[in-house]
Amino acid sequence: MDLLSEENVKKYVLPYYNMNNASITRIKFKDTDKQRAVYKIDYLDKSYCLKKVYFDEGNLLFVYSAIEWLFRNGIRVPRILPTIYRERFVKYNEMLFIMTPWIIGTKCDYDNIEHLFQAIFNLSQMHSVSKNFISIEGSTKRANFENIYMSFDKHFRQILNCSNLAFRYKDKFSNLFLQYFDVNSMLAEISTKISSAIDYKNLSTCLCHLDYVNKNIIFDEENKIWVIDFDKCSMDYCAHDISYFLRRFLKRNTTNWQLDTTISCLELYEKNFPLTLDDHKYIISYLSFPQKFWKISRDYYNNILKCNHNSFFYLLKKSSNSCIHQLQFIIGLGRYVERKFNVTFL
């Protein structure tokens, strides 16, 4: 922690940017396996973002490649600034630091329909220009082409196992679990059924952000959209990026599984980047799986002898309030896709 203090970073990192006299404020610090820190640097009349990254040089070069590729194809991203030695990063005590301009603006507001539509259209542009992305020599070739059926099938089996444990324990949490089990098991079954029928050769691929959520989507003072934080970016299925963005929007109380808005988002995306039937299947199966119900239940029964039972009970109760809406949403989205491609898969 001392190594990452503002004093040490100012002394050992900022000179590489000729900013010895800059003002520095630590904005974020996470002391986990993927330790990271973010600092705001104010120098002269400009602000900058200094980030201690959690990955190695090969991965950093991939991230650098992604940012440069998008920038050169018209996507607004804060570029990684060179040091006074024309290097892309600073190495201090075996830690890597990068600096970018600080983007001034407001994060994407999911309750603002114009923000939402601009964000999904911007994502389609990012995907469109990065279908043929190639990272620079020396970078780690990140690829994340996961078979989601394997994951959802495993998690569905864990939900079924939790139901057996619920019948055994019959405590307050278990009674609540069983109350919502039928709806959530139906969601999980739909997810596994549809994902098992995906032809992965027909999925669209590109460079994906993989954390395309409101805190990383910034609208500047001219209402122009910027995308920040490419730490997780990788070559992947476009539908993964789309699904991740939509799920974060849909699970909120004020935008609770809004079917019409979701269809509008998909149609807006497809004006720039047409999706295949299998892309749509991926999105439906991803949005169908009851992620919180599975995770809370799994963690509860794995730690039943030492966990806070009341806390888990209220977590499950909160996450289950919208499961009926989620099921209705999935059926509606499935019917939309069936009509669109003249098929039946639900």
N, C-alpha and C positions, 0 to 999 in steps of 0.2 A: 504494500500500500504506500510506503514511504517513497518508493521509486517512482510512483505515479502521482506524487503530490504536485500541486501547481508549481511550487518552487523548483523542484527537480526537473520537471518537464520544461519550464521556462529556461532553466540553466543549460540543459543538455540537448534539447530538441529544437527550440525556436531559433537558435543561432544558425541552423541549417537553412532557414528561410530568411535570414537577415532581419529577424524580428526580435532582437534581444530586449528591446524596451517596450514590447507589446504588453497589453493587459490580458491576463488569462483567468478564465473561470471554468472550473470543472462542472459540466452539466450532468453527466451520467457516469456511474461506475458500477460495474458488475464483477464481483470477485467469485466467479464460478469456474468450471472447467474451461469455458470459453471466455476467459477474462477479457473485458473490454472497458474502455474509458473514452469519453467524449468531452472535449474542451471547446469553449468559445474564445477565440482570439480576436481582440480589438487592436488594430494597428493603424495609425494615421486616421483616415476617415472610412476605413473598411473593416468588415468583420469576416472571420474565417472559422471553419470547423476543423479542428485537429482531432483525429481519431486514432486510438491505439487499437489495432485490429487483433483478432484472435487466431488468425490462420497464418500459414507459412508463406514464403516468397512466391512459390509456384501458384498458390491460390490467389495471392494478391495480384500477380500479373494477369491472371484470368479476369479478375474484377476490373482491373485497369483496362484490359482489352475491351470488355463489355461496355464500359462507360464511354471509351473513345469511339467505339463502333456506333453507338446510339447517337452520340453528339454529332458525329460526321454525317449522320443520316437524318438530322433535323429534330431529334428528340431533346428536350431541355433537361439536361442533367448537369450537376456540378462536377466539373472535371477535376481530376487529381492534379494538384499544382507541383511543378518541379522544384527541387531544392536549388540552392545556389550552385550546386555541383551537377545540375541537370539530371539528378536521379529522381526516381518515382516515389521513393519512401525514405524514411530515416530509420536507421537501426540504432537503438539505444538499449544497452544491457540485454541483448537478445530479444528485444521487443521491437515490433514494427509500427511506425506511425505514418499516416498520410494526412495531407491537408487539402481541403477544397474551399471554395467560396461559401460563405454562410448565406443560405437562401432565406430572404426575408419574405414572410407571407403567412397565410393561414392554412392549416391542414384541411384536407377534404372533409366536408360536412355531409355525412350520409343523409341528413334530413333535408339537404338542399338538392333537389332533383337535377339542377343544372350541373352541380359539382359531380354528381354521380354519372351523368351522361358524358361529361367531358372526360372523366377518369376512364370509363370503359372504352371510349373511342380512342383515347391516348394509348391504352393498352393494346388495342388492335393495331395501331400504327407501330408501336414497339415491336410487336410480333411480326408484322409484315416486313419491316426493314431488317430483321435479324434472322430470317429463315436460313440464310447462308452464312451466318456468323462464323468467323474463324479467329481464334485467339492467337496472340503473338507467340513467337518461339520462346520456349522456356517456361511457359505457363502450364499449370496443371489442367488437364482436359476434363473439366467438370461435366458430368452427365448424370441425369437422375431419372432414367426411364423405368420407373417402378411399375410392376404389375399390381394394380390396386385391388384386384380380386383376391390375391393372396393375403393381403393385409386385412381387407374387410371380412373375408371368410374366417380368418383367425380370430378377429375381434367379435364376430357374431357367435362363434363357439364359446368365447369367454362370457358373453352375455347369457347364453344358455346355461353355462356352468354356474353363473351367479344366481340363476333362478332356482337351481337345486339347493344352493346354500341358503337362499331366502326361505325356502320351505323348511329347512332344517332349523334355522335360528329363530324365525318368527318374531324378531324384535321390531321396534318402531320403523327403522330404516327398511327392513325386509318387507314389512307390510306395504310401505309406500312404493318400494321397488315393484312388488307384485301388482299393485294398482295400475302402474303404467307399463307393465311388462308387455302386454299384448300389442299396444300401439308401437312401442319401440322395437319389439322383435319383428313386427311387420315392416317397419322402416329398414331394419338391418337385412331382412330377407329380400326386399326389393333391391337394395344396394348390391348384395352379393349376386343375385340373379342377373341383374343387368350388367354388372362388371364382368361376370363370367362369359358374357356374349360379345364382349368388345374384341374387334379385330385390331390388334395393336399396329399392324402394318398400315392401317387406314387413319391412324391418329396424326394430326398435324403437329409438327415439331418446330422449335425455334429456341432462341435464347429467352429464358424466362426469369423474371425478377424474383418470384417465389416468396415475397413478403410485400406484395402490392396491396397495402392497406392504408387507411386514411392518414396515419401519422407519417407515412413516407410519400404522400401525394400532396404537394404544396401549391397553393395558388398565390402568385405574387401580387404586387400592388396594381399591376395591369391586368389581373385575372388570367394570366398565362400560367399553364400547368407545368410543374417541375416534378421530377421523380428523384428521390434520394435513397441512400442506403442500399447498395447492391451487394451486401455481404453474402447473401444466400443465393445469388444468381447462378444459373446453371442451364445447360441445354436440357430441355425437358419437353413434355407434351404441353401445347398451348392451353389445352383444357384444364390442366392443373393450375396454371396461373389464373385463369378465368374463375374456376371453382373456388379457389382460395379467396379471391376478391369478393365474390358473391356471398359466400358463407359468412364472412365477417359482417357484411351489410345485413344479411337476412336474419341473423340470430338476435338482433337487437330488439328491444321492446317496442320502439317507435317505428321500426320498419319490419315488423314481424312477418317474415315469409310472404312478402308481397309478390304475387305471381305476375300481375300486369307489368309492374316495374321491371321485374327480371326479364320478361319476354322483350320488353322495349330495349333493355340493355343488350341482350343477345342480338337483336335485329340491328341495333346500331353498330355493334361490333362487326357484324357480318357485311355491313356496307363496305368495309375495308378489307376484311379477311374472312371469306366464306368458310364455314365449318362443315365437317363431314357428319354423317349419321353417328359414326363411332365417337367423334368429339362430343356430340350431344349425349350419347350414352354415358360417357365418362363423367360429364358434368352432373347428370341426373344421379348416377350412383354415388358420386362424391357428396352431393348435397343431401342425399337420402340417409346416409349412415348417421345414426344417433350418437354422435361423437361424445358429447358430455355424459349422456346416460351410461354409455359403455365405460368411460374412464372413471367416473365417480364410483360406479358400482364395483369395478375391478379393484380400485384402490381401497375401497371400504373393506371388502372381504379379504384382501391380502393383508390388511392391517387391523382386523377387527378386534384384536386383543389389546391394542395400544392406542387406537385412534380416538379422536373426539367424536363420539357418536352423534351428538346434537348438530355439530358443524356439518357432518356429512349428510345428515337428514335434511337440513335446510338447503344445502347445495343441490341435492337431488330434487327437492321440491321446486326450487327456483328454475332448474334446468328443464323440468318436466312440464312446466305450465304451457309451453307452446308446442308440445309434440303432436297434438291433433292438427294444429295449423300446419306443421311441417308435413304431415302425411297428406293433407288436402293439397298443399302446394306441390308435392312430388307427383301426385296423381294428375293434377292440372298441367304441370310441365311435361309430363310424359305424354298426355293426350295431345298437347301442342306439337311435340316432336313427331308423334305418330302421324298426325295430319300433314305436317310439313313434308315428310318423306314417304307418306302413303305406306306405312308399315304398322305392324302390331308387335309390341314387345313387353307391355305391362301385363 
